[in-house]
Amino acid sequence: MSSLQENIRNHRRRTGMSQEQLAEEAGLSVGVVRKVEQGGNVQVETLHMLARALGTTTSSLFATESPEPVRPNAGDGPKLMALRRALMPPIGLSEVLTETGQAPDLAAIWRDIDDSHSLYHADRYDSVAKKLPAILRSAEAAVVLAEDEEARRRATILRASSFLLAGKYLTQVRRYDMAYHALSQGIRDARETGQTLIAATGVVGMGWLLLRQDRFDEAERLATVTASEVEPRISGASQGELAVWGELLQRVASAAMRNNRPDVAKEARRMTATAASALNVEHVNFREHWTTFGPVTAEAKAIEDLSLIGDARGVLRRADEGPVGAKALKRFGRPSANNWDRHRLDVARAHSKLGSHQDAMDELNAIHRTSPEWLKHQSMARYIMDDILSRRKRTLTADMRDMAAHLGVTG
């Protein structure tokens, strides 16, 4: 086993660089490099920069040592208990999974799933958390109480979608073990019923989860293999098929970019643009795929790559032009709130890096007005706020103090 600091130190020594030379190549201060090699806390963004300078993948720098002991008070407490019970009930040698009676109405459950997707994308996470336990229990009951094979197949397809909804919500609120369980179950249900598109949507979600856990190698390979398996013939593809394929390619690009594999990322972004161009609209159908996908989303994610490599000026040059410009939004339609807000966080970060703190705050405040709950869960928002607090020389404005409080950042 080796620690993060040992991995970085060993890579640096193999290249023959001093700490000062590594700092210069990575665009970091010598103090940051020393801090990392002494075991200090480090952001994954800093690891990307070090990996590029060292000519290796980001994953190769990660520690393989034993984790720190879990704090006694860690966990969700009562907050997600109802959802945890519905998602992961006790399993024994024999059990009654549901009360006897008539199978639930599938159409009613589908309406609840659709409503919950709308609530999720409207930033109403508490409402989603309240609805999910009943959806999961009803979906399970529908499978158990199905009267024949066809009824069971239709119920299992519905259960797959209920699991994927739970996985989407749980990944967003960073409950990763629960999210993995939900996504795995959803993918299995979809595969077993021959619903390739739904299963591939689950893989898109799994790729997002792996990215959130910094498992870049696995995320890239999973998305690459699945994208190859579902690649459609462009001329005859449905919008859902193009959207799922495009989303998978975006996962390939995002994982490769974060893992210092820019050539792979560039090719994946090129293919993503092909899928988006074939759609020529921001397609929305949450039963078919994970989120909106189209030209605007594809461009926003390409701009995210510039943010990842620290090209703040490049981000700002493209931030309001082309497919993400005002005219294009009217033509193609708007992306999902999550994807658009993530794009504007990249813009805020670029402003912050260039010292335009009020411009960064304007972006954060705009997101806060529409998506306050989403913003709370974004580590990048906290990094931006930390940067503003540490670098601003003048007295903080009222909106800066309010934003810091909302994000739980102390300066």
C-alpha positions as CSV (number, residue, x, y, z in Angstrom):
1,M,0.0,0.0,0.0
2,S,1.2,3.5,-0.7
3,S,-0.1,6.9,0.3
4,L,-0.9,9.8,-1.9
5,Q,2.2,11.8,-0.9
6,E,4.4,8.8,-1.5
7,N,2.9,8.3,-5.0
8,I,3.5,12.0,-5.9
9,R,7.0,12.0,-4.5
10,N,7.9,8.8,-6.3
11,H,6.5,10.0,-9.6
12,R,8.4,13.4,-9.2
13,R,11.7,11.7,-8.4
14,R,11.3,9.3,-11.4
15,T,11.0,12.3,-13.7
16,G,14.0,13.9,-12.1
17,M,12.1,17.1,-11.1
18,S,12.6,19.0,-7.9
19,Q,9.6,20.3,-6.0
20,E,10.2,23.8,-7.5
21,Q,10.3,22.4,-11.0
22,L,7.1,20.4,-10.5
23,A,5.4,23.4,-9.1
24,E,6.4,25.5,-12.2
25,E,5.3,22.7,-14.6
26,A,2.0,22.3,-12.9
27,G,1.2,26.0,-12.5
28,L,1.1,25.6,-8.7
29,S,3.1,27.2,-5.9
30,V,6.0,25.4,-4.3
31,G,4.1,25.6,-1.0
32,V,1.2,23.5,-2.5
33,V,3.6,20.8,-3.8
34,R,5.3,20.7,-0.4
35,K,2.0,20.5,1.4
36,V,0.9,17.6,-0.8
37,E,4.1,15.6,-0.3
38,Q,3.8,16.2,3.5
39,G,0.4,14.6,3.5
40,G,-1.8,17.7,3.5
41,N,-5.3,17.8,2.2
42,V,-5.5,18.3,-1.6
43,Q,-8.3,18.9,-4.1
44,V,-8.7,16.5,-7.0
45,E,-8.3,19.5,-9.3
46,T,-4.8,20.0,-7.9
47,L,-4.1,16.3,-8.6
48,H,-5.1,16.8,-12.2
49,M,-2.6,19.6,-12.5
50,L,0.2,17.5,-10.9
51,A,-0.7,14.5,-13.1
52,R,-0.4,16.5,-16.3
53,A,3.0,17.9,-15.2
54,L,4.2,14.4,-14.3
55,G,3.0,12.9,-17.5
56,T,0.8,10.3,-15.8
57,T,-2.9,9.6,-15.1
58,T,-4.6,11.2,-12.2
59,S,-5.7,7.7,-11.0
60,S,-2.1,6.6,-10.6
61,L,-1.6,9.2,-7.9
62,F,-4.4,8.1,-5.7
63,A,-3.6,6.5,-2.3
64,T,-4.0,2.8,-1.6
65,E,-3.5,3.0,2.1
66,S,-6.1,2.2,4.8
67,P,-8.8,4.8,5.2
68,E,-9.3,6.9,8.3
69,P,-11.6,5.4,11.0
70,V,-15.3,6.3,10.5
71,R,-16.4,9.0,12.9
72,P,-19.0,7.8,15.4
73,N,-21.6,10.3,14.3
74,A,-21.2,9.7,10.6
75,G,-24.3,8.6,8.7
76,D,-27.7,9.9,7.7
77,G,-29.5,9.5,11.1
78,P,-33.3,9.7,10.5
79,K,-33.1,11.8,7.4
80,L,-33.2,9.0,4.8
81,M,-34.3,6.2,7.0
82,A,-37.6,5.7,5.1
83,L,-35.8,5.6,1.8
84,R,-33.1,3.3,3.1
85,R,-35.8,0.8,4.4
86,A,-37.6,0.8,1.1
87,L,-34.5,0.5,-1.0
88,M,-32.6,-2.0,1.2
89,P,-35.1,-4.1,3.2
90,P,-33.7,-6.9,5.5
91,I,-33.1,-10.1,3.6
92,G,-33.6,-13.5,5.4
93,L,-34.1,-17.2,4.5
94,S,-37.9,-16.5,4.2
95,E,-39.8,-13.3,4.3
96,V,-43.0,-11.6,3.3
97,L,-42.0,-8.9,0.8
98,T,-45.4,-7.3,0.6
99,E,-48.8,-7.7,2.0
100,T,-51.2,-9.9,0.0
101,G,-53.8,-8.1,-2.1
102,Q,-54.1,-6.7,-5.6
103,A,-51.1,-5.5,-7.5
104,P,-50.7,-1.8,-7.5
105,D,-51.8,0.3,-10.5
106,L,-48.7,0.6,-12.8
107,A,-50.0,3.8,-14.4
108,A,-50.3,5.5,-11.1
109,I,-46.7,4.5,-10.1
110,W,-45.4,5.8,-13.5
111,R,-47.1,9.1,-12.8
112,D,-45.4,9.3,-9.5
113,I,-42.0,8.5,-11.1
114,D,-42.6,11.2,-13.8
115,D,-43.7,13.7,-11.1
116,S,-40.5,12.9,-9.1
117,H,-38.3,13.5,-12.1
118,S,-39.9,16.9,-12.5
119,L,-39.5,17.7,-8.8
120,Y,-35.8,16.6,-9.0
121,H,-35.1,19.0,-11.9
122,A,-37.0,21.7,-10.2
123,D,-34.5,21.6,-7.3
124,R,-37.1,20.1,-4.9
125,Y,-35.0,17.4,-3.4
126,D,-36.9,17.1,-0.1
127,S,-40.1,16.3,-2.1
128,V,-38.3,13.6,-4.1
129,A,-37.0,12.0,-0.9
130,K,-40.5,11.9,0.5
131,K,-42.0,10.3,-2.6
132,L,-39.3,7.7,-3.3
133,P,-40.1,5.2,-0.5
134,A,-43.7,4.8,-1.6
135,I,-42.6,4.5,-5.2
136,L,-40.1,1.8,-4.4
137,R,-42.5,-0.2,-2.2
138,S,-45.2,0.0,-4.8
139,A,-42.9,-1.1,-7.6
140,E,-41.7,-4.1,-5.5
141,A,-45.3,-5.0,-4.7
142,A,-46.2,-4.8,-8.4
143,V,-43.5,-7.4,-9.3
144,V,-44.3,-9.7,-6.4
145,L,-48.1,-9.7,-7.0
146,A,-48.0,-9.9,-10.8
147,E,-50.5,-12.4,-12.0
148,D,-48.7,-13.7,-15.0
149,E,-45.3,-13.4,-16.8
150,E,-46.3,-10.5,-19.0
151,A,-47.6,-8.5,-16.0
152,R,-44.4,-9.4,-14.1
153,R,-42.3,-8.2,-17.1
154,R,-44.1,-4.8,-17.2
155,A,-43.8,-4.4,-13.4
156,T,-40.1,-5.2,-13.5
157,I,-39.5,-2.6,-16.2
158,L,-41.3,-0.1,-13.9
159,R,-39.2,-1.2,-11.0
160,A,-36.0,-0.6,-13.0
161,S,-37.1,3.0,-13.6
162,S,-37.9,3.5,-9.9
163,F,-34.4,2.2,-9.0
164,L,-32.8,4.5,-11.5
165,L,-34.7,7.5,-10.1
166,A,-33.5,6.6,-6.6
167,G,-29.9,6.3,-7.9
168,K,-30.1,9.7,-9.6
169,Y,-31.3,11.4,-6.4
170,L,-28.9,9.6,-4.1
171,T,-25.9,10.4,-6.3
172,Q,-26.8,14.0,-6.3
173,V,-27.0,14.1,-2.5
174,R,-23.8,12.1,-2.3
175,R,-25.1,9.0,-0.6
176,Y,-22.9,6.8,-2.9
177,D,-23.3,3.4,-1.4
178,M,-27.1,3.6,-1.5
179,A,-26.9,5.1,-5.0
180,Y,-24.7,2.2,-6.2
181,H,-27.2,-0.3,-4.9
182,A,-30.1,1.4,-6.6
183,L,-28.4,1.8,-9.9
184,S,-27.2,-1.8,-9.9
185,Q,-30.6,-3.1,-9.2
186,G,-32.1,-0.9,-11.9
187,I,-29.6,-2.0,-14.5
188,R,-30.2,-5.6,-13.7
189,D,-34.0,-5.3,-14.0
190,A,-33.7,-3.5,-17.3
191,R,-31.2,-6.1,-18.7
192,E,-33.4,-9.0,-17.6
193,T,-36.4,-7.6,-19.4
194,G,-34.6,-6.7,-22.6
195,Q,-34.8,-3.0,-22.1
196,T,-31.4,-2.0,-23.4
197,L,-32.0,1.7,-23.5
198,I,-33.1,1.8,-19.9
199,A,-30.2,-0.3,-18.9
200,A,-27.8,2.0,-20.8
201,T,-29.4,5.0,-19.0
202,G,-28.5,3.2,-15.7
203,V,-24.9,2.9,-17.0
204,V,-24.9,6.7,-17.6
205,G,-25.9,7.1,-14.0
206,M,-23.3,4.6,-12.8
207,G,-20.7,6.6,-14.8
208,W,-21.7,9.7,-13.0
209,L,-21.4,8.0,-9.6
210,L,-17.9,6.7,-10.5
211,L,-16.8,10.1,-11.5
212,R,-18.1,11.5,-8.2
213,Q,-15.9,8.9,-6.5
214,D,-12.9,9.8,-8.6
215,R,-12.9,6.3,-10.2
216,F,-11.9,7.6,-13.6
217,D,-10.4,4.5,-15.1
218,E,-13.6,2.5,-14.4
219,A,-15.9,5.2,-15.5
220,E,-14.2,5.6,-18.8
221,R,-14.1,1.9,-19.5
222,L,-17.7,1.3,-18.5
223,A,-19.0,4.2,-20.6
224,T,-16.8,3.3,-23.6
225,V,-17.9,-0.4,-23.7
226,T,-21.5,0.5,-23.3
227,A,-21.4,3.3,-25.9
228,S,-20.0,0.8,-28.4
229,E,-22.7,-1.7,-27.6
230,V,-25.6,0.8,-28.1
231,E,-24.1,2.9,-30.9
232,P,-27.0,3.6,-33.3
233,R,-27.1,4.1,-37.0
234,I,-27.4,7.8,-37.2
235,S,-29.8,7.9,-40.1
236,G,-32.4,5.6,-38.5
237,A,-31.8,6.3,-34.8
238,S,-34.6,7.5,-32.5
239,Q,-34.0,10.6,-30.4
240,G,-33.8,8.5,-27.3
241,E,-31.1,6.3,-28.8
242,L,-29.1,9.3,-29.9
243,A,-29.5,10.9,-26.5
244,V,-28.3,7.9,-24.5
245,W,-25.4,7.3,-26.8
246,G,-24.4,11.0,-26.5
247,E,-24.7,10.8,-22.7
248,L,-22.4,7.8,-22.6
249,L,-19.9,9.5,-24.8
250,Q,-20.0,12.5,-22.4
251,R,-19.1,10.2,-19.5
252,V,-16.1,8.8,-21.6
253,A,-14.9,12.4,-22.2
254,S,-15.4,13.6,-18.6
255,A,-13.6,10.6,-17.1
256,A,-10.7,10.8,-19.6
257,M,-10.3,14.5,-19.1
258,R,-10.2,14.1,-15.4
259,N,-7.7,11.3,-15.7
260,N,-5.2,13.3,-17.9
261,R,-6.1,11.5,-21.1
262,P,-6.9,14.5,-23.3
263,D,-6.7,12.7,-26.7
264,V,-9.3,10.2,-25.6
265,A,-11.5,13.0,-24.3
266,K,-11.1,15.0,-27.5
267,E,-12.3,12.1,-29.6
268,A,-15.2,11.4,-27.3
269,R,-16.3,15.1,-27.4
270,R,-16.1,14.9,-31.2
271,M,-18.5,11.9,-31.3
272,T,-20.7,13.6,-28.7
273,A,-21.0,16.6,-31.0
274,T,-22.1,14.2,-33.8
275,A,-24.9,12.8,-31.6
276,A,-26.0,16.3,-30.6
277,S,-25.9,17.5,-34.2
278,A,-28.1,14.6,-35.3
279,L,-30.6,15.5,-32.6
280,N,-30.5,19.3,-33.4
281,V,-32.5,19.9,-30.2
282,E,-32.3,19.5,-26.5
283,H,-34.2,16.2,-26.1
284,V,-36.1,15.6,-22.9
285,N,-37.6,12.2,-22.0
286,F,-36.6,11.0,-18.5
287,R,-38.1,7.6,-19.1
288,E,-35.6,7.1,-21.9
289,H,-32.5,8.7,-20.7
290,W,-30.8,10.4,-17.7
291,T,-31.2,14.1,-18.5
292,T,-31.6,16.5,-21.4
293,F,-29.1,16.1,-24.2
294,G,-28.5,18.1,-27.3
295,P,-26.2,20.7,-28.8
296,V,-26.3,23.0,-25.8
297,T,-25.5,20.3,-23.3
298,A,-22.6,19.0,-25.5
299,E,-21.1,22.5,-25.8
300,A,-21.5,23.1,-22.1
301,K,-19.6,19.9,-21.3
302,A,-16.8,20.8,-23.8
303,I,-16.4,24.1,-22.0
304,E,-16.2,22.2,-18.7
305,D,-13.0,20.6,-20.2
306,L,-11.4,24.0,-20.4
307,S,-12.4,24.7,-16.8
308,L,-10.7,21.4,-15.8
309,I,-7.4,22.3,-17.3
310,G,-7.5,25.8,-15.8
311,D,-8.2,27.8,-19.0
312,A,-10.3,30.5,-17.4
313,R,-10.1,32.8,-20.4
314,G,-11.1,30.0,-22.7
315,V,-14.1,29.3,-20.6
316,L,-15.2,33.0,-20.7
317,R,-14.6,33.3,-24.5
318,R,-17.0,30.4,-25.2
319,A,-19.4,30.9,-22.2
320,D,-22.1,32.9,-24.0
321,E,-21.4,32.2,-27.6
322,G,-22.3,29.5,-30.1
323,P,-24.6,26.7,-28.8
324,V,-24.7,28.1,-25.3
325,G,-25.5,31.7,-26.5
326,A,-28.9,33.3,-26.1
327,K,-30.0,32.8,-29.7
328,A,-29.0,29.1,-29.6
329,L,-31.0,28.5,-26.4
330,K,-34.1,29.8,-28.2
331,R,-33.3,27.6,-31.2
332,F,-32.3,24.3,-29.5
333,G,-34.1,24.6,-26.2
334,R,-32.7,24.8,-22.7
335,P,-30.7,22.0,-21.2
336,S,-31.6,20.6,-17.8
337,A,-31.2,22.9,-14.9
338,N,-28.4,20.8,-13.4
339,N,-26.4,20.9,-16.6
340,W,-26.9,24.6,-17.1
341,D,-26.1,25.4,-13.5
342,R,-23.0,23.3,-13.7
343,H,-21.9,25.3,-16.8
344,R,-22.5,28.6,-15.0
345,L,-20.4,27.3,-12.1
346,D,-17.6,26.9,-14.6
347,V,-18.1,30.5,-15.6
348,A,-18.2,31.6,-12.0
349,R,-14.9,29.7,-11.3
350,A,-13.3,31.4,-14.3
351,H,-14.2,34.8,-13.1
352,S,-12.9,34.0,-9.6
353,K,-9.6,32.7,-11.0
354,L,-9.1,36.0,-12.9
355,G,-9.9,38.0,-9.8
356,S,-13.4,39.2,-11.0
357,H,-15.0,38.4,-7.7
358,Q,-18.2,40.3,-8.2
359,D,-18.8,38.7,-11.6
360,A,-18.3,35.3,-9.9
361,M,-20.8,36.3,-7.2
362,D,-23.3,37.4,-9.9
363,E,-23.2,33.8,-11.3
364,L,-23.5,32.2,-7.9
365,N,-26.4,34.4,-7.0
366,A,-28.2,33.6,-10.3
367,I,-27.9,29.9,-9.5
368,H,-29.0,30.4,-5.9
369,R,-32.2,32.1,-7.1
370,T,-33.3,29.1,-9.1
371,S,-31.5,26.1,-7.6
372,P,-30.6,26.8,-4.0
373,E,-30.7,23.1,-2.9
374,W,-28.6,22.0,-5.9
375,L,-26.0,24.6,-5.1
376,K,-25.6,23.4,-1.5
377,H,-24.4,20.0,-2.8
378,Q,-21.8,21.4,-5.2
379,S,-18.2,21.2,-4.0
380,M,-17.1,23.5,-6.8
381,A,-19.4,26.3,-5.4
382,R,-17.6,25.9,-2.0
383,Y,-14.2,26.1,-3.7
384,I,-15.2,29.3,-5.5
385,M,-16.5,30.8,-2.3
386,D,-13.3,29.8,-0.5
387,D,-11.2,31.4,-3.2
388,I,-13.2,34.6,-3.0
389,L,-12.9,34.7,0.8
390,S,-9.2,34.1,0.8
391,R,-8.2,36.4,-2.1
392,R,-10.6,39.4,-1.6
393,K,-8.7,42.3,0.0
394,R,-11.7,44.6,0.5
395,T,-14.6,44.1,3.0
396,L,-17.0,41.3,1.9
397,T,-20.3,42.4,0.5
398,A,-23.6,41.4,2.1
399,D,-24.2,38.9,-0.8
400,M,-20.8,37.3,-0.3
401,R,-21.5,36.8,3.4
402,D,-24.9,35.4,2.7
403,M,-23.5,33.0,0.0
404,A,-20.8,31.8,2.4
405,A,-23.4,31.0,5.0
406,H,-25.6,29.2,2.5
407,L,-22.7,27.0,1.4
408,G,-21.3,26.5,4.9
409,V,-18.0,28.2,4.1
410,T,-16.1,30.0,6.7
411,G,-13.3,32.4,5.8
